[in-house]
Amino acid sequence: MKRRRLMPWPGYTPYAYPLRWKESFVWRAVTGVAGPARCALAVHVPDSSHAAAVAIYRLHRTSNADGDSIADLPVDQAAHPGGWLVHHVSVPDATDLSVELVDTGPGDRTIAADAISIACPG
């Protein structure tokens, strides 16, 4: 099993730059696993007042997050401060994936980006 833990850039404070409506944050994963796979996407919710709404983690099969999405995985950040949540997703090709964090919720509540982990058997 190949496991990749993706972190924001060095010096990034997860709650210092909360995402607001219609903003996004993208992680890229080159797993080295070619072909179909069942992957586990784990997302860490920062323990922050900025993690206050439902965030959508959109999994893409291309590295630039502009291609077709595979799945939208909602996470209620307000309900899981400081926790890891795991989603299992079947992907048609696990070679090169990206995860886009998007805020599609109503109102002005914020979401926050932090670490993610993608594990695909290979």
N, C-alpha and C positions, 0 to 999 in steps of 0.2 A: 504494500500500500504506500503510495506517495502522499506525503502531507506537506502542505505549504501553509505557513502562517504569514499573512500579509499585514504589514503595519504601515500606518501613515508615515510620512517623511520624518527624518530625525528632528527633534525639537518640537514636534507637533503636540499641542495639548488638546486632547479630544473634545473638551467642552469649551475651548476658547473661541471656536469658530462655528457656532451652531448653524445648521442648515435651515433656511427658511423656505417658505412655499416656492415650489418650482425650481429649487436649486438641487444640485446633485454632487456626489463624490464617487469616484471610480477606483476600484482595485483591479489589478490584472494578475492572472495566475497562469503560468505555463507549467502544466502538470507533468508532461512527459508521458502521459497515458493516451495513446492513440485509440480512437474508436469509441464505441458506446461504453458507458460506465454508470454506475450508481455512486454518486458523490455525496459526501456529507459537507454541508456548508454551515460552519459555526460562526455566529456573529456575537461580538462582545458589546454590550450596552454600557456606556459609561455611567458611573454613579454621579450624575450631574443634573441640576435643575433644567438644563437645556434639553435633556432627553425626556421630552414631555408629551410626545404624540406617537401615533402609529407611523412607523417608517416602512417603506417598501424596499427590500433588497431584490433588485432585478438581475437575474442571472442571464448572461448573454453567451452565445457560442463563439463570438469573435472577440478579439482582444481590445477593440476600440469602443465597445459598448454602443456602437451605432447599428450593429446587425440585429438579426432576429433575437428576441428574448426567448429563453427556454421556460422561465418561471418567474412569477412575482411572489415573493415570500414576505408577508407582512409580519412586523414585530412591533408590539405595543411597548415602546421604550419606557413609558412611565410605569408600567407594571413590572419591569425587570431590571431595575437599576443595579449596575455592577455585576450582572449575570451573563453567562454564555447561553445562547439558544442554538439548537442544532436542527437543521432541516435536511432531509434526505431527498435527493433529486436525481432522476434518471436523465442523463445527457446523451445526445446522439454522438458527440465527439468531445472527449475531455482534454484534447491536446492543448487548446488555448482558450481560456475562459476569462470573462470579466464579470465583475459584480458592481452594479451601479446602485447607490443608495439614493433614493428619491423621496421627496416629501410631497405627497399628493393630498394631504389632509386639508380639511377646511380650517379657517381661522388663522390665528397668528402664533399658535404653539410651535415650538421648535423641536427639531431632532438633532442628534449629534452623531458624528462618525467616530469609530474607534477601530480596533483590530478585528480581522476576520481570519478564518482558517478554512481551507478547502482540502479535503482528503478524498482521493479517488483510488479504488483498488486497481492495481496494474501489474 
